[in-house]
Each structure stands twice: as C-alpha cells, then as structure tokens.
Amino acid sequence: MKILKKIAVLALIALIILQFFGPEKNVGDVADLQPFLTETNPSASVQQTLKAACYDCHSSNTEYPWYSNIEPISYWMDGHVQHGKDELNFSEWSTYSVKRKDHKLEEIIEEVEEGHMPISSYTWTHGDATLTAAQIKELADWVTDARTVLSIGVEKGQ
C-alpha cells in the first residue's frame, strides 16, 4: 500500500508541475481568413456554420474554452488543432494552388456528409458545432458554387 501512496503522490506532483507548462496557443489574426472568405463567398449562415464547426481547428485563430488551460487537456487539444491545420488551414488559403483549393473544398463536403467532421470529441463540448441536415445541404451547395467559381477562374487564366 505504501508504494501506491508514493506513486499517487508523485503523479499528483507531476500534474501540479505540468500546470506551469503547455503548448503555445493557436491565436492568430482573424483577418487571415479574408482571402478564403473573399474567394469562396460563403453566405452569412455558412460563415456562422464554419465559425462554429470548423475554424477552431482549421484556422490560425482558435477560441479556447476555460478547460484548455488544464494540463494535459491542453496538449490533447493542441494535437487536434495541429492535425486539423495540417489537413486544412483556412488562414493559409491564399498559399494554396487552385488545384489544392478545389481538392480541399471537395474534401470539406465529403468529410461533413460522411459525418467525420466536425469530430465527435469537439461536438461534445461545442453543441453549436453539431450540424443539421439543412446545414450540411447548405454547406454542400456553397462548396458546389465555390468550386464552380474556382474552375471558371482557372478557365479565364486567373
């Protein structure tokens, strides 16, 4: 029993020390989203859906909840954010090639329609990120329109 107490005390000390360290926060400039918004022209309701369900993990500006300051939760969240940004970062939209933009738009709707995005661990704590059938359809229509405009721009040599 003494060994279990020692292990518990050491684990508690480690958790307390860990509270003084954490990953760097993903807090950038919201203006970084402007090239994406300008080029894809989402409606106000689609913008709201993207803000609620996508931007925290897929942009350079995450809105952190209070529990993100608790270690090791912050490391777990940072892993999700970094992975999300590796897959798609709306804040870096202007650096993507036209082909990559088209592919990312296509992936957005595939992931949403298949129920892979937003991930369930995110929607547990962000109820407004749970997408309705109407929101999914609205996103699909927006993606279709944005991809059409993107392909027209390519044809015109833009």
C-alpha positions as CSV (number, residue, x, y, z in Angstrom):
1,M,0.0,0.0,0.0
2,K,2.9,2.3,0.7
3,I,4.1,2.0,-2.9
4,L,0.7,3.0,-4.2
5,K,0.7,6.1,-2.0
6,K,4.1,7.1,-3.2
7,I,3.1,6.6,-6.8
8,A,-0.1,8.7,-6.3
9,V,1.9,11.5,-4.6
10,L,4.4,11.5,-7.4
11,A,1.7,11.6,-10.0
12,L,0.0,14.5,-8.2
13,I,3.3,16.4,-8.0
14,A,3.9,15.8,-11.7
15,L,0.4,17.0,-12.6
16,I,0.9,20.2,-10.5
17,I,4.3,20.9,-12.1
18,L,2.7,20.2,-15.6
19,Q,0.2,23.1,-15.0
20,F,3.1,25.6,-15.4
21,F,3.9,24.3,-18.9
22,G,1.7,23.9,-22.0
23,P,1.7,24.2,-25.8
24,E,1.6,27.5,-27.5
25,K,-1.9,28.8,-28.1
26,N,-3.1,28.9,-31.7
27,V,-4.2,32.6,-31.7
28,G,-3.6,34.5,-34.9
29,D,-5.3,37.3,-36.7
30,V,-9.0,36.8,-37.8
31,A,-8.1,38.9,-40.9
32,D,-6.1,35.9,-42.1
33,L,-9.5,34.3,-43.1
34,Q,-10.3,37.1,-45.5
35,P,-8.7,35.6,-48.7
36,F,-10.7,32.4,-48.1
37,L,-14.0,34.3,-47.5
38,T,-13.4,36.6,-50.5
39,E,-12.7,33.8,-52.9
40,T,-15.3,31.3,-51.7
41,N,-18.0,33.9,-50.9
42,P,-20.0,32.0,-48.2
43,S,-23.4,33.3,-47.1
44,A,-23.7,34.7,-43.6
45,S,-25.3,31.5,-42.4
46,V,-22.5,29.4,-44.0
47,Q,-19.9,31.7,-42.4
48,Q,-21.6,31.1,-39.0
49,T,-21.5,27.4,-39.5
50,L,-17.8,27.5,-40.5
51,K,-17.1,29.6,-37.4
52,A,-19.0,27.3,-35.1
53,A,-17.8,24.0,-36.5
54,C,-14.5,24.5,-38.4
55,Y,-12.4,27.5,-37.6
56,D,-11.2,26.4,-34.1
57,C,-9.2,23.5,-35.6
58,H,-8.9,24.6,-39.2
59,S,-7.5,28.2,-38.9
60,S,-4.8,30.1,-37.1
61,N,-7.3,31.5,-34.6
62,T,-8.7,29.1,-32.1
63,E,-11.2,30.2,-29.4
64,Y,-10.1,28.3,-26.3
65,P,-12.6,27.2,-23.7
66,W,-11.7,27.5,-20.0
67,Y,-10.6,23.9,-19.7
68,S,-7.9,24.3,-22.3
69,N,-5.7,25.7,-19.5
70,I,-5.7,22.4,-17.7
71,E,-2.8,20.1,-18.4
72,P,-2.7,17.5,-20.0
73,I,-6.0,18.5,-21.7
74,S,-4.3,21.4,-23.5
75,Y,-1.8,19.0,-25.1
76,W,-4.6,16.8,-26.3
77,M,-6.5,19.8,-27.8
78,D,-3.3,21.1,-29.3
79,G,-2.8,17.8,-31.1
80,H,-6.3,18.1,-32.6
81,V,-5.7,21.7,-33.7
82,Q,-2.3,20.9,-35.2
83,H,-3.7,17.9,-37.1
84,G,-6.7,19.9,-38.3
85,K,-4.4,22.7,-39.6
86,D,-2.2,20.2,-41.3
87,E,-5.3,18.9,-43.2
88,L,-6.8,22.3,-44.0
89,N,-6.0,25.8,-42.7
90,F,-8.4,28.4,-43.9
91,S,-5.9,31.1,-42.7
92,E,-3.4,29.8,-45.3
93,W,-5.9,29.7,-48.2
94,S,-4.1,32.2,-50.3
95,T,-1.0,30.0,-50.3
96,Y,-2.8,27.0,-51.8
97,S,-2.7,26.3,-55.5
98,V,-6.0,26.3,-57.4
99,K,-5.9,22.5,-57.7
100,R,-5.4,22.2,-53.9
101,K,-8.2,24.7,-53.2
102,D,-10.5,22.7,-55.3
103,H,-9.5,19.5,-53.6
104,K,-9.9,21.0,-50.1
105,L,-13.4,22.2,-51.0
106,E,-14.3,18.8,-52.3
107,E,-12.9,17.2,-49.1
108,I,-14.9,19.6,-46.9
109,I,-18.2,18.3,-48.1
110,E,-17.0,14.7,-48.2
111,E,-16.0,14.8,-44.6
112,V,-19.1,16.6,-43.5
113,E,-21.5,14.4,-45.4
114,E,-19.8,11.3,-44.1
115,G,-20.1,12.6,-40.6
116,H,-16.3,12.7,-40.0
117,M,-16.4,16.4,-39.4
118,P,-16.7,18.0,-37.0
119,I,-15.2,15.3,-34.8
120,S,-17.4,13.9,-32.0
121,S,-15.0,15.0,-29.3
122,Y,-15.4,18.6,-30.5
123,T,-19.2,18.5,-30.7
124,W,-19.5,17.0,-27.1
125,T,-18.3,20.3,-25.8
126,H,-19.4,22.6,-28.6
127,G,-23.1,21.8,-29.2
128,D,-23.5,24.5,-31.8
129,A,-20.9,22.6,-33.9
130,T,-23.3,19.7,-34.4
131,L,-24.5,20.1,-38.0
132,T,-28.1,19.6,-39.0
133,A,-29.2,18.1,-42.3
134,A,-30.1,21.6,-43.5
135,Q,-26.7,23.0,-42.6
136,I,-25.0,20.1,-44.4
137,K,-27.0,20.7,-47.5
138,E,-26.3,24.5,-47.3
139,L,-22.5,23.7,-47.0
140,A,-22.7,21.3,-50.0
141,D,-24.5,23.9,-52.1
142,W,-21.9,26.5,-51.1
143,V,-19.0,24.2,-51.9
144,T,-20.5,23.4,-55.3
145,D,-20.8,27.1,-56.1
146,A,-17.3,27.9,-54.8
147,R,-15.8,25.1,-56.9
148,T,-17.7,26.3,-60.0
149,V,-16.4,29.9,-59.5
150,L,-12.9,28.5,-58.9
151,S,-12.9,26.5,-62.1
152,I,-14.2,29.5,-64.1
153,G,-11.3,31.5,-62.7
154,V,-8.9,28.8,-64.0
155,E,-10.5,28.8,-67.4
156,K,-10.1,32.6,-67.6
157,G,-6.5,32.3,-66.6
158,Q,-6.9,33.9,-63.2
